[in-house]
Amino acid sequence: MWYLYLTIGLAALCIGIPLFLIYWTDKRSKRSFEKKNKKSDDMADLDHY
């Protein structure tokens, strides 16, 4: 029965690690994109006018 648990764990790792890496790189690129375009988002905050 242990091989069933091992197989399920291995499948979870094989699916989970690429999904985590995709999420991590997407979040990092989105953060740098928002940092670059912070000035263009000034129109969303109209209190300073």
C-alpha positions in Angstrom: 0.0 0.0 0.0 3.0 2.3 0.6 3.6 2.5 -3.2 0.2 4.0 -3.7 1.0 6.8 -1.3 4.4 7.3 -2.9 2.8 7.5 -6.3 0.2 10.0 -5.2 2.9 12.1 -3.5 5.2 12.0 -6.6 2.3 13.0 -8.8 1.5 15.9 -6.5 5.1 17.0 -6.6 5.3 16.7 -10.4 2.1 18.9 -10.7 2.7 21.2 -7.8 6.2 22.3 -8.4 5.7 23.6 -12.0 2.4 25.3 -10.9 4.3 27.0 -8.1 7.1 28.1 -10.3 4.6 29.6 -12.9 2.8 31.4 -10.1 6.1 32.7 -8.6 7.5 34.1 -11.9 4.1 35.6 -12.9 3.8 37.3 -9.5 7.4 38.6 -9.7 6.9 40.0 -13.3 3.6 41.6 -12.4 5.2 43.3 -9.4 8.0 44.7 -11.5 5.5 45.8 -14.1 3.5 47.6 -11.5 6.6 49.2 -10.1 7.5 50.5 -13.6 4.0 51.8 -14.3 3.3 53.4 -11.0 3.3 56.9 -12.4 0.8 56.1 -15.1 -1.6 54.8 -12.4 -1.9 58.2 -10.8 -5.3 58.9 -12.4 -6.8 56.2 -10.2 -6.2 58.3 -7.2 -7.9 61.6 -7.9 -7.5 63.1 -4.4 -4.3 64.9 -5.3 -6.0 67.1 -7.9 
